[in-house]
Amino acid sequence: MRVTPTEQLLARVPLFANLPAQEIRKLAATLTLRQVPDGAVIVREGDTGQHFYIVRQGELQVIKSLGTSDERLVNRRHPGEFVGEMSLFNPDGKRTASLRAQGNAEIWEMTRAEFDALLTRAPRLAYEMVRVLSNRLTDAHNNAMADLIAKNRSLEQKNIELANAYNELQAAQAQIIEKEKLERELQLAAEIQLSILPRALPHLKNFHFGAQIAPARQVGGDLYDFIPLSADALAIVIGDVSDKGVPAAIFMAQTHALIRAQARQNRSPRETLERVNQYLLEMNAAGLFVTVLYGILDRVTREFQYARAGHELPRLRLADGSVQTPPLREGAPLGIFDFVLLDEETITLAPGATMLLLTDGVTEAFNAAREQFGAERLATFMRRAEHSNMQTLCDQLLAQIAEFRGAAPVHDDITMVAVHAD
């Protein structure tokens, strides 16, 4: 892949020197380049800071008490150096100094959200920032002492300034440590969540299976499972919890455990979801709910009998290439009402047929133009895709959704289960 001039310049910035190439490309695509004329003030002391800057060309002056009799130049920032970070670390977000261009300058501008996202993706970057901040604190301390001697300023006032700077550094370090701790905990939560999902695809004579799950965040609220009931019967479940992140992941784990426990009792899909709903109402203090499609595939009859609680309808591709969707009937998610409203249906999987179960993250994936992937694109994919391997089918569909989405952010979890009949 060709390296752009902007990527080359960013790679030479000491702060970004150890970032991987893909992160440099992402920065080059997202950073805003600003032209700053001579004498222009881009940041004023006391304002609320929402941006972080890297000097690309020219010079920025760091000034305290700008425009007053006590105005003084405390530092300069040259090409490759960053500035404006303290307001992003401070709890009140206030700028601690003003920034003024000395001659014409060019700066890269990063928003607070982009700054937080970068530290989350590359936490080691925080150590480099702490090192630079530590050096700056040392320089500030030395300059302050020299200033005290030269101007006979109040020692008490200078000690207060130094203490504030030290406290700001401590606060920044504490936030960085807390961010890293949260990152580790989320990674562990993601590993635990994935561990409760099937580790291998099931085996059922004359049928083949595939599955994919892609959380929008490190942990998500989607679920799927294959539950063997006998040598000739396999339960299949797919669900989507309202909300995202950790609360949804916990609710997903509760729902998953309840469905597995009730499925083992060899109850019908309706009876299984009715009992799961009863338990969810008893333990659902957070007000979450979950859409579920739970069905039983019978190898002998080739029938998939399911109950649908407000979930996406299954898609069926027949051997002749046509794609069908069962009729839409009423159904409500679990965990809301003390009764269940279910859509019950039976699908016959004739030889050569493929059934796709999915969450709404598939059809509701957005691209940068705010277009949805939609049901028609999904149907086109199913008509044209090779159906010899169900796992490959799921992988290809996930890749096509990612290509459609492009640079647009992921806003919902994506889960799919595919079943093919020989």
Summary of the structure (lengths in Angstrom):
residues: 422
radius of gyration: 28.8
end to end distance: 42.6
largest distance: 95.1
contacts: 1324
relative contact order: 0.09
helix: 40%
strand: 26%
